[in-house]
Amino acid sequence: MLAYLRSRPKAGQQEPLFLTEEGKPMSRAWFASRLHLLCKYCGLPPERYTAHSLRIGAATTATSSTPVFTLKAMGRWSSAAYERYERSNHP
């Protein structure tokens, strides 16, 4: 991540973190299509992995060490909706 950030020295805090090859902000569709291709490349079943899977994984990982107010801010949740994403009780 540090190498990536160094490659964008003029990026401000209000600019998107990740950009497409054309220098445009990533769209949800752009990301989903790249994730699908990456899964295929890695031999994973792409139908099992979605952009939403990453949101669930991030919420699950963060709940063990992140205060609720921070978790809610990170996920842009104003309610306890984050609880639906947290999967620590699931194998």
C-alpha positions as CSV (number, residue, x, y, z in Angstrom):
1,M,0.0,0.0,0.0
2,L,2.8,2.4,0.8
3,A,4.3,1.8,-2.7
4,Y,1.0,2.5,-4.3
5,L,0.6,5.7,-2.3
6,R,4.1,6.8,-3.2
7,S,3.1,6.3,-6.9
8,R,0.4,9.0,-6.4
9,P,2.3,11.8,-4.5
10,K,-0.1,14.5,-5.6
11,A,-3.3,12.7,-4.5
12,G,-5.2,14.7,-1.9
13,Q,-7.2,13.3,1.0
14,Q,-10.5,14.1,-0.8
15,E,-9.6,12.2,-3.9
16,P,-10.5,8.6,-4.5
17,L,-7.9,6.1,-3.2
18,F,-8.1,3.7,-6.1
19,L,-8.2,4.6,-9.8
20,T,-8.7,2.7,-13.0
21,E,-6.0,2.3,-15.6
22,E,-7.5,5.5,-17.2
23,G,-7.1,7.4,-14.0
24,K,-10.8,7.5,-13.2
25,P,-12.4,6.6,-9.9
26,M,-13.3,2.9,-9.7
27,S,-17.0,2.2,-10.1
28,R,-18.7,-0.7,-8.5
29,A,-19.1,-2.4,-11.8
30,W,-15.4,-1.9,-12.7
31,F,-14.3,-3.5,-9.4
32,A,-16.8,-6.4,-9.6
33,S,-15.6,-7.3,-13.1
34,R,-11.9,-7.2,-12.1
35,L,-12.7,-9.3,-9.0
36,H,-14.5,-11.8,-11.2
37,L,-11.4,-12.1,-13.5
38,L,-9.0,-12.3,-10.6
39,C,-11.0,-15.2,-9.1
40,K,-10.9,-17.0,-12.4
41,Y,-7.2,-16.4,-12.7
42,C,-6.6,-17.8,-9.2
43,G,-8.8,-20.9,-9.8
44,L,-11.5,-19.7,-7.4
45,P,-15.2,-20.0,-8.3
46,P,-16.0,-16.4,-9.2
47,E,-19.7,-16.9,-8.3
48,R,-18.7,-17.4,-4.7
49,Y,-16.8,-14.1,-4.4
50,T,-18.4,-10.7,-4.8
51,A,-17.5,-7.2,-3.9
52,H,-20.0,-7.6,-1.1
53,S,-18.0,-10.6,0.2
54,L,-15.1,-8.1,0.9
55,R,-17.4,-5.9,2.9
56,I,-18.5,-8.9,5.0
57,G,-14.9,-9.9,5.5
58,A,-13.8,-6.5,6.5
59,A,-16.6,-6.1,9.0
60,T,-15.9,-9.5,10.5
61,T,-12.2,-8.8,10.8
62,A,-12.7,-5.4,12.3
63,T,-15.3,-6.3,15.0
64,S,-12.6,-8.1,17.0
65,S,-10.4,-5.0,17.5
66,T,-12.3,-1.9,16.4
67,P,-14.6,0.2,18.5
68,V,-18.3,0.1,17.3
69,F,-18.3,3.9,16.5
70,T,-15.2,3.5,14.3
71,L,-16.6,0.4,12.6
72,K,-19.9,2.2,11.8
73,A,-18.0,5.2,10.4
74,M,-15.8,3.0,8.2
75,G,-18.8,1.1,6.8
76,R,-20.9,4.3,6.6
77,W,-23.5,2.7,8.8
78,S,-25.7,4.9,10.9
79,S,-27.5,2.0,12.6
80,A,-26.5,-1.4,13.9
81,A,-26.6,-2.7,10.3
82,Y,-23.0,-3.7,10.6
83,E,-24.1,-6.5,12.9
84,R,-25.6,-8.2,9.8
85,Y,-22.2,-8.3,8.2
86,E,-20.2,-9.6,11.1
87,R,-19.7,-13.4,10.8
88,S,-17.4,-14.3,13.7
89,N,-19.9,-16.9,15.0
90,H,-19.9,-18.7,11.6
91,P,-17.3,-21.2,10.5
